[in-house]
């Protein structure tokens, strides 16, 4: 019987980097060895090479952490800092208007990666962080991005398994198919209590220079008493502004007034609680249950 091929040096080195998590950002050599399954001498040699290159840092107590060289490399990613820089002024406007969580995310496989999150002390608690990942099917930004993903990615999502977080999480491929069709029809996604029952998000797509969807933006508010229809104009104005900054033809054709949050959202914080609809009726949509 053939022996399984040994992992390459590159794969073993990447495995060391993958051993670090938000919960355990600092690891001893023994912990690296245990988490990766590498023999201690191999872990020591590879960790030393990663330190020399700058991918890891080692403190006086022998604890390893991710190094700044990786931040430099990550800054070259086309969907990273440049997109965040273009989006940030509009994200800040959304935050100032609502004082709730405002998030920017991109799709990577069947997960979303958060490029930016603005929040305040009184905003509803969410489990996201900048650079963090989350299953796309359970988030507003993820539903938007899956709705505009290629067919192969969508079919993988429908096939599951779809992780459950609450009783409202979409766990059926057929239900996910219906929700994504609704997102494409209305142009927005509403994720109500899918990750935490206390939170509701409204998300919309960001378009790039060729008008394809490159990212999504969401506002996350307390679910109790929230009126999604009142948030939709603000989110749409925000993503239209970002899309225009990125040179999306459809956004460039839109009137300038469409990007003014003051016209879409009203007084600061106004859209968070139930009340009259702003700027007339919003399109119909369904909440994922």
VENDA-V75355 format. One record per residue. N is the residue number from 1. RES is the residue in one letter. BURIAL is # if it has 24 or more other ideal C-beta (glycine too) atoms within 12 Angstrom, else .. Layout:
N_RES_BURIAL ; N_RES_BURIAL
This chain:
1_X_. ; 2_X_. ; 3_X_. ; 4_X_. ; 5_X_. ; 6_X_. ; 7_X_. ; 8_X_. ; 9_X_. ; 10_X_. ; 11_X_. ; 12_X_# ; 13_X_# ; 14_X_. ; 15_X_# ; 16_X_# ; 17_X_# ; 18_X_. ; 19_X_# ; 20_X_# ; 21_X_. ; 22_X_. ; 23_X_. ; 24_X_. ; 25_X_. ; 26_X_. ; 27_X_# ; 28_X_. ; 29_X_# ; 30_X_. ; 31_X_. ; 32_X_# ; 33_X_# ; 34_X_. ; 35_X_. ; 36_X_# ; 37_X_. ; 38_X_# ; 39_X_. ; 40_X_. ; 41_X_. ; 42_X_. ; 43_X_# ; 44_X_# ; 45_X_. ; 46_X_# ; 47_X_# ; 48_X_. ; 49_X_. ; 50_X_# ; 51_X_# ; 52_X_. ; 53_X_. ; 54_X_. ; 55_X_# ; 56_X_# ; 57_X_# ; 58_X_# ; 59_X_. ; 60_X_. ; 61_X_. ; 62_X_. ; 63_X_. ; 64_X_# ; 65_X_# ; 66_X_# ; 67_X_# ; 68_X_. ; 69_X_. ; 70_X_. ; 71_X_. ; 72_X_. ; 73_X_. ; 74_X_. ; 75_X_. ; 76_X_. ; 77_X_. ; 78_X_. ; 79_X_# ; 80_X_# ; 81_X_. ; 82_X_. ; 83_X_# ; 84_X_# ; 85_X_. ; 86_X_# ; 87_X_# ; 88_X_# ; 89_X_. ; 90_X_# ; 91_X_# ; 92_X_. ; 93_X_# ; 94_X_# ; 95_X_# ; 96_X_. ; 97_X_# ; 98_X_# ; 99_X_# ; 100_X_# ; 101_X_# ; 102_X_# ; 103_X_# ; 104_X_# ; 105_X_# ; 106_X_# ; 107_X_# ; 108_X_# ; 109_X_. ; 110_X_# ; 111_X_# ; 112_X_# ; 113_X_# ; 114_X_# ; 115_X_# ; 116_X_# ; 117_X_# ; 118_X_# ; 119_X_# ; 120_X_. ; 121_X_. ; 122_X_. ; 123_X_# ; 124_X_# ; 125_X_. ; 126_X_# ; 127_X_# ; 128_X_# ; 129_X_. ; 130_X_. ; 131_X_# ; 132_X_. ; 133_X_# ; 134_X_# ; 135_X_# ; 136_X_# ; 137_X_# ; 138_X_# ; 139_X_# ; 140_X_# ; 141_X_# ; 142_X_# ; 143_X_# ; 144_X_# ; 145_X_# ; 146_X_# ; 147_X_# ; 148_X_# ; 149_X_# ; 150_X_. ; 151_X_. ; 152_X_. ; 153_X_. ; 154_X_# ; 155_X_. ; 156_X_. ; 157_X_# ; 158_X_# ; 159_X_. ; 160_X_. ; 161_X_. ; 162_X_# ; 163_X_. ; 164_X_. ; 165_X_# ; 166_X_. ; 167_X_. ; 168_X_# ; 169_X_# ; 170_X_# ; 171_X_# ; 172_X_. ; 173_X_. ; 174_X_. ; 175_X_# ; 176_X_# ; 177_X_# ; 178_X_. ; 179_X_# ; 180_X_# ; 181_X_. ; 182_X_# ; 183_X_# ; 184_X_# ; 185_X_. ; 186_X_# ; 187_X_# ; 188_X_# ; 189_X_# ; 190_X_# ; 191_X_# ; 192_X_# ; 193_X_# ; 194_X_# ; 195_X_# ; 196_X_# ; 197_X_. ; 198_X_# ; 199_X_# ; 200_X_# ; 201_X_# ; 202_X_# ; 203_X_# ; 204_X_# ; 205_X_# ; 206_X_# ; 207_X_# ; 208_X_# ; 209_X_. ; 210_X_. ; 211_X_. ; 212_X_. ; 213_X_# ; 214_X_# ; 215_X_# ; 216_X_# ; 217_X_# ; 218_X_# ; 219_X_# ; 220_X_# ; 221_X_# ; 222_X_# ; 223_X_# ; 224_X_. ; 225_X_. ; 226_X_# ; 227_X_# ; 228_X_# ; 229_X_# ; 230_X_# ; 231_X_# ; 232_X_# ; 233_X_# ; 234_X_# ; 235_X_# ; 236_X_# ; 237_X_# ; 238_X_# ; 239_X_# ; 240_X_# ; 241_X_# ; 242_X_# ; 243_X_# ; 244_X_# ; 245_X_# ; 246_X_# ; 247_X_. ; 248_X_# ; 249_X_. ; 250_X_. ; 251_X_# ; 252_X_. ; 253_X_. ; 254_X_. ; 255_X_. ; 256_X_. ; 257_X_. ; 258_X_# ; 259_X_# ; 260_X_. ; 261_X_# ; 262_X_. ; 263_X_. ; 264_X_# ; 265_X_# ; 266_X_# ; 267_X_. ; 268_X_. ; 269_X_# ; 270_X_# ; 271_X_# ; 272_X_# ; 273_X_. ; 274_X_. ; 275_X_. ; 276_X_. ; 277_X_. ; 278_X_# ; 279_X_# ; 280_X_. ; 281_X_. ; 282_X_# ; 283_X_. ; 284_X_. ; 285_X_# ; 286_X_. ; 287_X_# ; 288_X_# ; 289_X_.
